[in-house]
Amino acid sequence: MECSIETLFAEKNFSPDENQRRAIMHNEGPLFLNVCPGSGNSDVILWRTLNLIVFHGVSPSEIFLSTITKKEALHLKKGLVSLLSLASKYTGKNYDISGMYIGHFNSLCMRILTAALLDSSSEESGFKFLDADDQFLFVSCYKNWKRLLKSADPNINVDSNKERMEEHSVINEWFGEKSASKMTAARNCISFFNRLSAEDLDDGQIEKAIEKADEVTAGLLNMALTYRELLNEDGLEKCDSYSLQQKALSAINRSRSLAKKFRHVIASGFQNATPVQQKIILSLADHCNNIFVAGDEDQTFYRDKGADAGSFLDFEKKCGSSFFHSPVRINLNVNYRSRPQIVEVCNQFMEKCAWNDKMNPGTAFRTGNKKMHSHRGGENPSVLHSFGTRDEVVEEVSDFVIRLKEEGKIPDYNQCAFVFPVLREKDGEMNSSVKAYCEVFRKKGVPVYAPAAMNFLSTDECLAFFGALAMMLRIEPECSEQTGGFRKFCEWISLAKNRAGEIIKKDPAFSEFVKSKTVEMAQAEQNYISIASFCRRHGMKLEEAVDESTAKNIYYIGGLSSSVKTKIHDFLLAENYGMSVASFIENISSVDWTLMDLFYEMQKFSWFNGEYAAAQDGSDAGLYNLARVSKCISKYMESREEILTGRDFTEEGLEDSLYYSFLYSLFRKDDCECDGCDESEIQIPKGALPFLSPSQAAGSTFPVVVLGSLTHRKNPSHPLEACLRKMHENCGRKQGLKEPLEMADDFDAMRTFYLAMSRADNLLVISHLKGMTQSTYAPFEEMLSQNDFLRPAESASSDFYLPEDESSGCGRVYDYAEDYIEYRNCPRNYALSKKYGFAPSRNRGFFYETLVRKAIDDVLDFESELKEFKNKSETDAHAKVQELILINEVLDFNSDYLKEMYGHSLNGDLKADAYLEVVLHFNLARLALKEERHQKISFIFPESRTPCKKIPYAVTDCADYGSLGGKMWLYNLTVRSPEKIKLNEKWFRERLCASVDLWTKENAGKKIDGLVTVSTFLTGKIRGTKGFGISEEDLEGWNPTVTFEYKEDGTERFSDKFGAVVEQIESGKFPSPPIEKLGGTVPGSKESFSNLICEKCDFRFSCPSYLHLNF
């Protein structure tokens, strides 16, 4: 079938304007795209990338496409798959983008370092990635913090609380804050450390700066050097988000293969790129000269992270010096999304600022004559102005929003976003305007979702879980004896216990559960104390081995529970006398559940269950919060053993490590951050009004936006910016165009308000609070005085249109393993894992399978490097150790990559299983095929439509093929056991048959002779070996391959069934399995579905069917 890009445009009803078309068709040389809100920037990037792949023969693996936010990365990746799926329908070709570097900057840096790690000529080694919370915990931990303070002032007595507080005051004063808080100082220091990395300043440059710095600045610079030393201690290098990017840049500069890997380098949101990110982009494009950057200086909002609009506007000059000719510049100034009046207000507002450099009249920090034009028609009012006292405005606007919902102008409250320039004040308290709106909507029964406007630990979901746990642990905070931030935290524990007490009081079953767990924890604590005391009295050393006599003596200690005696009895039968005394005590005093198990078991009680019921009724904010609680528990469990022992129930256990260390640090970190949680954490739940900051709203649009406040407090020029510029100057670095520091505050304020207003599609409501305590930013005063906007109370509902369909035309994208199989297994489990992002406990869902698959792919892709290790090794044993180390590092890289993408990781036990599956697949499953893997291929199936609603969608999947005995076999991997594969034989056969059809089209004249699914699932015997000393006896009964017969109609049947599943997912149907299914026997098995499937599901306790059957 003939295909051109015009054909695909027509198929998607996409009519690019002249400038969009020029950008899409540009395929050689540098390109600079200056855009405006709603101008189709993402569409241009997607269509241009498709043009390169489909019509210019560029391999996806030769393209590097980076974004600044995770939200945009996900949108572009799914959009590209959707468009390539459409192209495949016409060309008959498969477009494999598995090798393409497309994503958020940090995730791409991890991929670069994974490739460098496996490059035999590279010197890279593995590392542990620290996200923002990890970094804060690392810096603020007592041991590290004392060392950092000592490096700032060698004369300080770090054991003196008074001297530490004095040093905190000095640090915070440098950052413009009057506070002696350690946590505030830690947050300020982290911002300093991160900026040094973002500016790509190395240790030598920092040392040089110390020589010329004043005492306080020199102290901070010394702290930065000590921080870098700490990151490299304890035998494993650690990287935060910014040092990760520095490390990736170093790897690119050292590796010729990485530097020459890409033919096209694309950077979206380039105005928010830090200096080190800009260097990465320019370095990768140095060989090919095909660099394409897109951005809008008016949407620069990451100055605190190193972004500068001047640097973006200076790109043309940089490009000319790097690539010896200037880029083609194309401006996109047509807004296709917002109504004309909204666009005009945005233009008027930006014209109220003088963007010229007062010291250099010929220099401007905004494109000359930049002005948006609206493509949409209609003269109906789309900007409203509410003004008066706070109470008057809040009442008028809230009534108006409720009227919009009642009259069907917005189908859900989440279609109306309240955007505030500031959500929280510097002391962590909610901004007064935000608080006023929250209170009035609460009184009127309208849910508000404002996760960044308050400390997350103060949400009802956090209070309920951590309060109940504090009751079980019998934690009694002494609030009156504490001061400052620690007192606030103690008050939070009391608040949590009170809230949990209210919930428990209404639920007798929950009350009995708490009493039972309290007794169990107290008994485990007493067991531990009794055994530990006995060992001390008898002079036992914790590291010495336990013998039969010692175990028997402990058995007869009075007062031990029957569970402890049973474990000692089992120990004696097993004769495992190599165990140390410390491990023995922990083992026999342990309970058989983890913190995550406890969290999921609590979900069966009425209050928690009510959150799931509310989601079914269209209000799912509670589930997003519960998912964040699960991620919080998962993060705590990452740094400790999974098993809970008797010691954990003492004051030195969970009370100290979980509450007074981990949660206290997160509480104070969240309290010290005015912006609240990271943009990647912000979800827009159903049934609630989202309250957002402009940076959190970036990348999203809403039918209705309420600008909640027009107040701007003048912020003086930050000393950090001046310090960094001086450091660059001392190092002899050319900084290019930089915005004057004295103008930075006004520029940032203008862009913040502009960004907020430009999020509106159909209606913008300006909330103008007046009065003695209120101030209005001057440009608004001027603009509002020149316009006569309608008030919300004066407007008629007929003035407003229903929200229009703003779909980009890209179909949905679904993965066979992650979506189809997971949904078919259990729709409810699928939704809670995939949509809401609950962290897994024992559930081997899509996250686990993705990790195993990605790690296996990387290891097998670099078998030649592993063979080089073997050739260079002196012995086979040494080669084996090197191989295992490398596999473990690859697994860690992929685990960190997925953690960055999904916000959580696997617990220790599941990660250990994943590592073992990767090792054994590499060494054994591959041998089961008696042939080394030939090639992996990722499929994008031709675009399809669902059977009833005709929703367009694309399917992605991957498989491997290799020859055996003169025949060609196509196979794929799964973490499911061979038994489960056989139970669901139809699913796996249809999947492979559909892949065969695509493969044979790509490889004319060849055919697939056999189909195999390879299971990486481990038997109990193999898992027990931990990867070492596997014997033939261990391998008995282990047959990881299941073969299938090929049937030619596979694709059609596969497509029909997949389409039905897509339709159910798109309609938001995630029902629990019917009770009859749970109680029935699984085909081919003697066990019930409930025992075989549900018992391993984390979400069973909140499942109505499971609860009905078992309780």
N, C-alpha and C positions, 0 to 999 in steps of 0.2 A: 504494500500500500504506500503510495507516495505521501511524503510528509515534508512540510516546511514549517518554519517557526510561525508563519502566518496561519497555517492550519491549526496549530496549537493555540494561538491567540484566539482564534474564532471559537474553538472548542470550549475555552474557558471564559468567553465573553470579555476578554481583556483587550481594551483599545488604548495602547500606549500613546501619549502625546509625543510631539516631535522630540523633546529633550529626553524623555524616557526611552524612546526608540534608539536615539543616538547612543545612549549609555549601554543599552542591551546589546547593540550590534558592535560595540567597540571591543575588539579581541586582541589587539596588539599594542604594547606600550603603556605608559602610566596614565591613569585616569583619576581625576579628582571630582567627586560628586558632592556639591554643596546643596543640602536639602532643607526642607521646612517640614513642620508637622503635617501629617496626612498626605504627603506628596508621593507616596508609593515607593519609598526608598527600599523597603523589604522586597516588594514585587520586582523592582529593577534588579536587585542582587540575585534573586532567584532565577529570573528569566535569563539574565546574562550568564549565570553559571550553567543553566540548561543549554544555552546556545553554544557555550564552549564544549560541553560534553557531547551533545547530540550532533551538532552540525560542524564542529571544528576538530573533532577527533582528540580532544584533550581527555586523558584518563582522569577519573575522579581522584586517584591517588596522587596526581600531580597538582592538586588544588589545595590551598590553605585558606580557610575561611573562618575568621575569628570574630567574636562579638564580645562586648564588655559585660553584658548581663546574661544570666542563665536562661531567663525568660525568652529573650530574642534568639538565643542559640537553639532552643527547642523548637521555636516557631520556624526558623530557617531550615533546620534539618528535616522536619516533617513536611514542610512546604516543598523542599527539593525532591524528596521521595515521591510526593504526590504528583509533581510535574513530570518526573522521569517515568512514573508509572503510566501516565497519559501518553508520553512519547513512545513507550514500549508497545502500546496498543497499535500504533501506526507503523513503527519500524520493525517490530518483531524481535528487537534486541533486548537483552537484559543489561541493565546498568548497575554494576556492582560498586556501591559507594562505601563499602566497609573499610577500604583503605584511605578514604578521604579524610583529611584533617578539617573537620567542621565542628565548631562548638565554642563554648565559653573559654576565655583565655587560659584560666588555670587548668582546665581539663586538657587543653591542647599542649600546654607545657608539660603535663604529666606524660602525654603520648610521646613528645619529643624526647623526654628523659628515658622512657621505656625503650625507645629505639636506640638511644645512645648507650644504654646499659647493655643491650644485646649486640652492639657493634663491637666486634673483636678488637678494633683499633682504638676504642674509647677507654677513658679512664674513669667513667662514671660508676658510682656504686649506689646501692639502695638507700632509702631514707624513709622516715616517718613524716607524713604530712600533718601539720597542725592547722585546723580551721580556726576561726576567730575565737571560739570558746576555748579550744585547746590551748591556743596561744596565751589567752588571758590567765588560764589556770597555771600554765607553765611559768609565766613571769611572776605571778602573784604568790606562788607557793613559798612558804616561809624560808626554806633553804636558799632558793634562787634569789629571792628578793633581798635577803641580807647581803648576799654577795654582790648584787647590783649596787646597793647603797654604798657598800664599802669601796667599790670602784669609783663612785662619784666623789666620795670624800674619805680618803684613807684614814683620817683621824677620828671618824665617827665610831662610837661604841654601839655596834648594831644590836647588842643585847639590852640596850637602854631604850625603853619605850618613849621616853621624853626626847632623846636625841633622834630617834627614827621619825617621830612626828615633826620635829623641827626640820628635818631633811625633806619630808613630804611637803611641808609648807613652802620651802624654797623651790622645789620642783614645780609645784602647782602654780606658784606666783609667776614663774617664768612663762607659763602657759595662760596667764591672765585670770587665774582662779584663786580665790581666797579660801583655802581648805587645807587641813592637815590630814585628810583621808588617805590611807594607803591605797585603797582601790582607785580613787581618782588619780593619784600619782601613777599607779600602774597603767591605767588607761592612757594617760598622757604620754608616758614613756613608750608605750607600744606604738602610739601614733608617730612618735619621733623615730623609733627604730624602723617602722614600715616605710616612712618617707625616705629615709636614707637608702633603703633597698630600691624603692620605686624610682629614685633619681639615679640608680646604678652607681652609687658611691662605694668604692671598695675600702678595705681596711687601711691601705696606705694613704688614701685621700682623707680618710677620717683622722688618722694620726697627724697628718699635715695640718688639718684644720684645728686640731687641739692646740697646736703651738701658738696660734694667733687668736684663740677664743678667750672670752672672759671666763671667770672662775665657774660660774653656774653652767654656761654652755659647754665648757670643757668637761665638766662633770657628767653632763648628759651624753656627750660624745664617748667618754670612757665607758659609760654604762652600755652604750650601743656595742662597743667592742667586746665587752664582757658577755653581753647577750649572745653575740655570735659565737663566742667560745662555748657557752652553755649549750647552744644548739648542736655542737659537734662532740659533746661529751657523752659518756655512758655507753660507748661502743656502737651507737647508731646515730647517724646524722639526722637532724630534724629540720624541716623546712616549713616556714609559714607561707602565706599566699604570695608575699612579695619576694622573699628570698628564693622561693620556687622559681619565679620568673627570672631572677638574676642567674640562677643555676642553669635554666634552660638557655639563656642567652650565651652563657659560657660554653655550653655543649655545642651550640650552633657554630660558634666561632672556632671551636677545636675540631669539629667534624666536617670534612669536605663533603661527605655523602649527604649529610643533613642540609648543608648550605646549598647544595645543587639539586635537592629533591623535588622542588616545586617549579612548575612553569607559570603558575598564576597565584598571586598572593592578594587576598581580599580582606579588608578590615572594615567592619561596620561599627558605627558609633565612635569614629576615630577621635572626635573632639574630647572624649572622656578617657582616652588612652594616656597612661602614665609615660614618662620618658623611657623607662625600660621596656615597656610594651611597644612603643614606637621604634625602639632600636631593634627589637625582635622582628617586627614587620619589615623594616628596611633591610636587615641582614638577610632574611629569607628571600627577599626580592632582588638582592644584589646581583645574582647570577642571571636571572631571567628578564629583569627590567619590566615585567608585567605586574605592576602594582596598581591596585584599585582601592582607594579609600573613600568612604562615604561618611558624612557627618553634618552636624548643624551647630555652629558656634553658639547659637541661642539656647541650646539644650546641654551646655556644659554644666554639670552639677557635682563633679567629683574633685573639686579643687583640693579638699583636705587629703585626697589620696594621690595628688600630684598632677591632675589634669589642668590644662591651661588653654583657654580658647585662642590665645596668641600663638601658641605652638601649632594648633590646628590650622589657623589662617596662614601660618608660615610654611605650610607643607609644600606649596608650589616651589618656593625657593629651595627648600631642603631637597626636594625631588630633583630639581635642576642640578644641584651640586653632586647628588649621589648617582644619578643616572644620565647626567650630561645633557638632558633636555627636559624642558618643563612638561608637566602633564597636560593632557586635554582636560579642560575645565568645563563642566556641565552643571547648570543650576536647575534645581527642581523647585519651583516656587508656587506651584498650583496645589492647593489643599483640596483633596477629593472627599474629605470626611466631614468637616465641620460646616455648619450653616454660615452664610455670608456675614451676618452681624457678629458672630463669634470671632470670625477671622479678622473683621475690621477692628474689633476691640483689642485683639492681640497686637495688631499693627500699630494702633494708636498708642497703646501702652509702651511699646518698645521705642517709639519715637520720643518719649519723654526723657530719655537719658542721653547725655552727651557721650558718645562712644569714641570720641577722638582723644588721643594722648595730648594732654595739655602741654607737656614738655616738648613733644615732637608733633607739631600740628599736621604733618603729612601722614601720620600713622593713625589708623583706626582699628578698633577691636571688634568691629562688626562689618560685614560686607556692605559696601556702599550701596545705598538705595535698595537695600533688601526689603522686600515686601511680599507678603503672601497674597494669593488671589484664590478666591473660593470657586470651585467648579460647580457647586450645588446651587440650585435656584431657590426661589421662595422668598417672599418679603415679610412673612409672619415674624413677630418678635421672637428672638432666641436668646436675648440677654435681659435679665431682670435684676433690679437693684433694690435690696431691702436695707433700710437705714433707720436708725433710732437708737434707743438704749439697748443694752444687751438683752434684757428680758423681752423687749418689743420685737427685736429682730429674730431672736431664737424662736419665739412663739409664731411669728408670721411665716418664717421659712419652714418650720416643722409642720405646720398646718398645710402648707402648700405641697410639701413632699408627700404627705399622707393623702392629700387630694389626688395627686398624680397617680398614686397606686390604686386608690379606690375607683378612679374613673378609667383605669386600664391604659393610661398613657405610658406607664412602665409596668412590665409583666411581673417584676420581682424587685424588692427593695435593693438588691445588689446591683441594679442598673443605675442607681443614683449614688455617686461617690462624693463624700465630703473631703475636700483637700485643704489641709492647713499648712501654712508655712512652717509652723513649729507645733509638734504634738506634745512635747514635754519640756519643762524648764530644766535648767542646769542641775537643780537639786533632785531631778528625777520625778518631780510631781507633775501631774497632768496639767497641761496648759488650761488657763481659765476658760477660754472660748470653747475648747474641746469639751471640758467638763460640763459647761452650761448646756451644750447640745446633747451630750450623753444623758444628762439628768432629765431633760424635757422629753426626749424620746422614750426613756425608760418609763416615765410617768404615763405616757400615752400608749404604752404596750408595743412599741416598735423596737425590735432587736437591733443592737448596734454591734458591729465587729470592729474593735479598735485595738488589735494586739500590740501595736507599736506605741500606743498612747498610755500604756501602763506597764508595770513590771509583769512579765509573763507569769512569774510564780504566784502572782496575786489573782490570776484567773480562777474561776470556780473549779475547773477541772484539776488544776494543780493543788488548790486548797483541799479538795476532797481526797485525793490520793495521798499526798504527803502528810495531810493532817491525820488520816486514819493510820498511816504507818507510824507516825510519831506517837499516837496513842498506844499502838501495839508495843513500841519500843520503850514506852513509859518515859518519854523525854519531857522534862519540866524546866523550861527556860526561865532564868531569873532576870526578867526584863528590867526591874527597878535598879539592879546593881550594875547595869551596863550603860554605855554612852554612845553617842554618834551612830554610825552605820550599823555597828553590831547590835545596838539596842533595837534599831528598826528591824533587823533580822529576827531577833528574839520575839519581837511583837508579831512578826509575820508567822512564826511557828505557833504562837498562841492563837492567832487569827485562824490559821489552818486547822488547828485542833478543835476550835469552837465551831467552825463551819462543818468539819467532818462529823462532829458530835450531833449537830442539828440533823444532818442527813441520816446518820446511823439510828438516831432516836425514832425516826419515822419508819424504819425497816427492821423488824425483829430478826429476820434471817441475817442481815448484815451485822446486827449487834452480836448475835451468837458467834458469827464468824470472827469478829474482832476479838471477842473474849477467848475463843479457841486458839487463835494465833498468838495472843498475848501469853497464854499459858505455855504454848509450845516454845515460844522464844525464851521465856523465863526458864523453862526446863533445860533448853539447850545451853543457855548461859550458865546455869548451875552445874550442868555436866562438865562444861569446859573449866569452870573455876575449880571444881573438885579434883579433876584430873591434873590440871596444871599445878595445883597446890601439892598434890601427892608427888608429882615428879620433882618439884623443887625440894620438898622435904627429904627425898631420897637421893638428892644430888645428881639427878639425870640431866645430861646435856642434850639440848634440842637437836643437835646434829648427829648424835650417835644412833645406831640402828636399834630397832626394837627386836628383842628376842622373845622366845616363848614364855620365859619366866616373867618378864616385864608385863606382857599382855595379860597373863593370868592374874598378876597382882592388881593391875588396874581393874580387871573384871570384878574383883571382890570389894572395890571401894563402895562404901555405903551410900545409898541415895541416888545411884545412877538409874536412868530410865531404861526400860526394857529395850528400846531401839538401840541404845549404846551397847548393851550386853549382846544383842543379836549381831551387831557389826563386829564386835570383838570375837565372837564365836566363829563367824565366817572367816575372819582374818586367821584364826588359829587353824581352821580346816585348810585354808589355801596355803599356809606356811610361807607367807610372803614376808620373810624376816629382814629383807633389805631396806624396808621403809624406815625413814628417820622418825625420831620421837615427835618432832614438830608436825610432820605430815600425818602421823598416826593419830595425834590428838585432834587435828582438824578433821580428819576423815571420820572418826567415830562420833564426834560431837556435831556433825553437820546435819542439816535438814535436807529433804529431798526435793526442794524447790528453790528457784532463784527469785530475785526481785522482779524480773520481768514476768515470771510465772504468776507471782502475787498480783501484779498489776492486771494481768489478763483475767485472773480468777475473780477479781473484784468487779469485773464488768457484768457479772451475772446479777448484781443487786440493782434494785429498782431505780435508784437515782442515775447510775451509770447507764443502765439499760434505756432510761428515758432519753438520753442523748442520741442513741441509735434510732429510737422511734421518731424523734424530732427530725432526724435526717430523712427518714422515709416520708415525712409529712412536708418536706421542703425547707427545713431550716437546719443546716448542717455545720454551723460554726462550732458547736460543741465537739464534733468529731475531729475537726482540724486541730482543736486544742488538745484533745486526748491523744492524737497522733504525735503532737509535739511533746507531750508528757512522755510517751513511749521512747521518743528519740533522746530525751533528757536522761532517762534511765539507761538506755543503751550506751550513751556517752560515758556515764559513770562506770558501767560494767566493762568498758573497753580497757580500763587501766587496772583491773583487778581480777582475781579468780572468780569464775562463775559461781562456784559452790559457796553457800552461806554456812559458816561454821558457828559454834557456840561463842567464839570470840567476837563475831560480828554483832552479837546481841548485848555485849558489854558496853560501857561508856566509851571505851577506846575503839569500838567497832563502828557500826553504821551511824550511831549518834555523832561520833567525831568525824569520820571520813565522809559520810554522805551529807549530813546536815551542816555541821559547823565548819566543814572545809569546802566540799564540792558545791552544795547548794548556796552556801553563804557567798562564795566567790561569784557564782552566776547571778545571785540576787543583787550584789553590789555592782557587778559589771552592767547589768541591765539598768540599775538605778542611775548609773553614771552616764548613760548614753541617751542623749536627747532624741535621737532618731529611732530608738527602739530596735526591733529586729531587722536583720538583713533583708534586702529586697527579694532574695530567693525564697525566704520563708513566708512571704506575704501571699496568702491565697484569698480569693474572693468567694466566700461561701454563699450558699443560697439563703434567702429569707432574712438577710440582715443588711443594714446600711454600712458600707465600708468607710472607715475613717482613715485617711492615708496622708503621708507626707508627699510632696511633689516627687521626690526621688523614688518613692515606693510606687507612685502612680505611673512613672515613666514606663513606656512600652505597652501600657494599657489605655483603652479609651472607654468612655461611658456615654450612654445617651444623655444623661443629666449629670452635671458637675456643680456642686455648691462650693464656692470659694469661702471657706469658713471664717477667715480673718484677713484684714488688710494691714495688720500691724507688722512693723519691722523695727527691731531694736538695733541701733548702730553698733557694729562690732569693730573694734580697733584692729589695725593691721597686725596680723599674728607674727610674733618674733620668729617662729619656725620658718616662715617663708623668706624672711630677710636673711636668716642664718644660712639657709640652703643656697640662696643666690650668691652669698658671699663665698661659700665653699666652692661653688662652681667657678667663680671668678679666680679664686686662689689656685685652683687646679688648672687654670688656663683653658677651661672649656667654653666654647661658644654656645650661648644659650638661645640665640635667635630672638624672635619676637616674644616678649613677656609682658603681661598686663601690669601696669604700675600698681604697686601695693596699696597706695592711698586711694585707688579707685576700685580695688577688688571687692570691697563690701557692697558698694552700689551695684556693680556689675552682677554679683552673685544674687543680690536681692531681686533685680529685674528679671534675671533668668529663672529664678525660683517661681515667681508669680506667673511669668509667661508660660512656663512648663505646666503649671497647675491649670491655667485657663484653657490651654490648647488641648487638654484631655477631653473636652466636651464635644460631643457630636451634634446634638440637637438643641440643647438648652444649657445656658450658663447662668447661675444665680450668684450674684455678688452680695456677700453678707457684710454690711458696712456698719460696724458697731461704733456708736458715738457716746461721749460722756466724759466725765472728769478723769477716769482711769484709762480711757481708751485713746490710742493714737492711730493715725492713718498715714500710711506711707505716702510721701508727697506726690509722686507721679499719679497715684490713684486719685488724690484730691483734685488734681488738675484735670485728669481725664473725665472724672465723674461730673465735674462742674460744667463740662463742655457737651454733655449728652443728657438726654431726658429719657431714661429707661423706665419702662413700666415697673411697678411694684408687684410682687407675687400676689398680694391680696387683691390687686386691681385687675389682674389678668383673668381672662375667660378660658375655660378648658378648650374651647374651639380654636384658640390661637395656636395650639400645639399639635403637631403631628405625632402619630405613633412612631416608635423607633423603626427606622428603615433597616433592611437587611444589609449589613456592612460586610458580608462574607467576601473574602478575597477570591473565592472560586476554587481554592485548593481543597481537594478531598481529604478526608481523615486518613490517618496512617495507622495500621495495626500490624503487630508482629505475631507470627504463628505461635511461638512458644510462650511469649509474655502475655498475649491477649487471648487468642483463641482457646488454647488448651487450658489456661488458668480459668477462663470464664466457664468453659464447659465443665471443669471439675467442680467449681463452686462459685456462682456469680457474686455471692456476698464476700467471700474470701478475696476474690479478685478486686472488688471495689475498695475494700479496706486496705489492702496492700498497695494497689496501684494508684488509685485516685487520691486516697487520703494519706498514704505514705506511712502507715504504722510500721514501726521497727519490729523485725522478727525476733522471736524467742527460740522456738524449736521448729518453726515453720520453714520448710525448704521450698520457698516459693520462687517467683521469677527473679528476685534479687540474687538468691543463691545460685540459681542456674546461670544467670548472666555472668556472675563472677567466675564460675568454673569454666564456662565456655570461653570467655575472653582470655583467661589465663592460659588455657590449653592452646588456643589459637596462637597467642604470642610465643609460647614455648616451641610449638611445632613450626612456626614460621621461621624460627632461628635455630633449627637443628644443626645447621653447619657451624654456628658459633659454639654450640655445645660440643660438637665433635672436635673443634679446635682445643677446647679445654682438655678433652681426653688425650689428644695428641701431645699437648704440652705437659701433661701430668706425669709424674714419675711412676705412679702406681695406679692401678684400677680403683683402689680404695680412695685415693686422693681425687681422682676424676669424679667418682660418685659423689663425694662430699661437695665438690665445686658445682656439680650439676644440681644437687639439692638446694644449695645456697642460692643459686641463680633462679631456680624455680620459685623459691620462697620470696625472693625479691620481686619477681614478676607478679606473683600473687598479691604482694603488698601494694605494688604500683596500681594494679587493677582495683584492689579494694579501696585505695584512696581515691582513685578516679570515680568510682561509683558513689563513694561517700560524698564527694564534691557535687555529684549530680543529684543524688537523692536525699542528702542530709542525714544519713545514718549509715552504719556499717553492721556487719554480722557480729554476734557475740563470739567469745573465744572458742567455745566448743564447735560452733558451726564453721568458723573460719579454719579450725584445725581439720575438720572433716573435708572442707573444700581443698585445702592444701594436699591432703592425702589422695583425694580423687584425682587431682591434677598430676601428682607424682605417679600414681599407679596407671592412669590412662597413658601417660607418656611411655612408661616402661612395659605395660602389659596389654592394655586394650588395643594399642597399635599392633602389637605382635599377634593378637588374636585374629587380626585380618591377614596375618602373614605377609604384610606388604607395607612399606612406608607410605605415609599419606602422600597422595599425588598433588592434590590442589583443593583449596577451599574456595567456595563461590557463594556470594550473597545474592539472593534473588529479589528483584522488585517485580511483582506480578503486574500484568497490564491492568489499568484502572477498571474497576467493576462498580456496579451499583446494587444497592440492597434490593431485595425482591419486592417490597411493598412501597416504601417511601422513596425509592430510587436515590438514596444518598450516595454520592460518589465516595469511593474509598480505595486505598491501596494496601497491599499486603507485602510484608517483607519476611524473608526467611533466609536461612543459610544451610548449606550442606557441603559435603566433601565427596570427592570421587577419586578412585584409584583402581589399578588393574590387579587381578589375581587369577592366575592360571589361564592367561589369555583372554579373560573376560573383564568387562568394565563394571565396577560396582559403585553405586551412589549410596552414601550413608550420611547420617547425622548423629549428633550426640544429644543425650538427655541425662539428667540426674535421677530420673525415675528408674525404679528397679525393673529388671527384665519381666518380672511377674506383672507389674502394672502396665508395661508396654503391651503385653499379651492380652490383658484385660481390656485395653483400649486399642486393640489392633487396627480397627477401622480408621481411627484418627491418624495414627502414625503412617499407615499405608497410603491413605489419601494424600497426606502431606508429601511423601516421597514421590508418589506418582505425578503430582502436580509439578514438582521440581524437575522430574525427568522430562516432562513436556517442554519446559523452558530450556533445559540443557541441550536437548536434541535440536531445537531450533537454532541455538547458538553454535552447535557443532555438527553442521550438515554432514551426512555420510557416516556419522558415528551413532552408536546406540548404547543404551545401558542394558546390561544383561541381568543385573540383580540389585535388589534393594536391601539395605541393612540399617537398623537402628542400633547404635552402640550405647550401652548404659555405662555411666561412670559410677553407678551406685555400688557401695561396698558391702560385702557380707560382714557379719559381726566378727568373724575370725580375722579378716584382713584389716578391719578398723582397729582391732586390738593390737596389731603389730606396730602401729604408728609409722609405718613406712619402712621399717628396718627388719631384716631377717625374715622375709616372707618365704615360707616353705611350701613344698608341693601340697602338703596336707592342708595348709591354709587356703590354697587355691581350689580345693575340692568343692565342687558344686558352683564354682564361679564361672559363669558363661555370659559375658557381657553383650553378646550379639544376638539380635533377633532379626531373622530374614523375612522378606515379604515378596509376594508375587506382584509383578508390574501389570497394571490394567490401564488401557489407553484412554479411558474416559475419566481419568483421575482429576484433571483440571476442572471440568465442568461440575462434577459432584463436590469437589473441594470448594469451588467458588460459591455454589448455592448455599452450602452449610455455613461457610464463613460469613456470607452476606446476612444470613438470618441472625447470627451472633452479633454482628456489627449493629444491626437494627435494634437489638435489645440493649446493647451498651449505649447507643446514642439516645435511646428513649429514657435512660437513667434507671433501667430495671435491674436491680441487684438482689433478687429474692433469696431467702434461705432455701436450702433443699427441702422438698416436702418430707413430712414425718415418715411417710411410707418408705421413702428411699433410704432414710437413715436406719430404719428398723429392718429393712430387707437385707438379704444376703447379696454380696458383691458377686456378679457372674464369674464363675471359674474359681470361686473361693468359698470356704466354709464360714468365713467371718462376715459380720454385718458391716454395712457402710460406716456406721457410727464407730465401731471398734477399729476398723482398718484405716479409715480416712480421718474422721473427726477427732480422734484422740491425739492426732499429731497437728491439729489446727489450733493456732493461737487464739482464734476468735470464737471458739466453740461456746465459751461461757456467756457470750452476748448473743448467741444464735437462738432465736425462738424455738426452732425445731429441736435442737439439741437439748435445750432446757426442758422442753415439754416431754421429751423422751426419757431423760435421765434424772430429772428432779421433780 
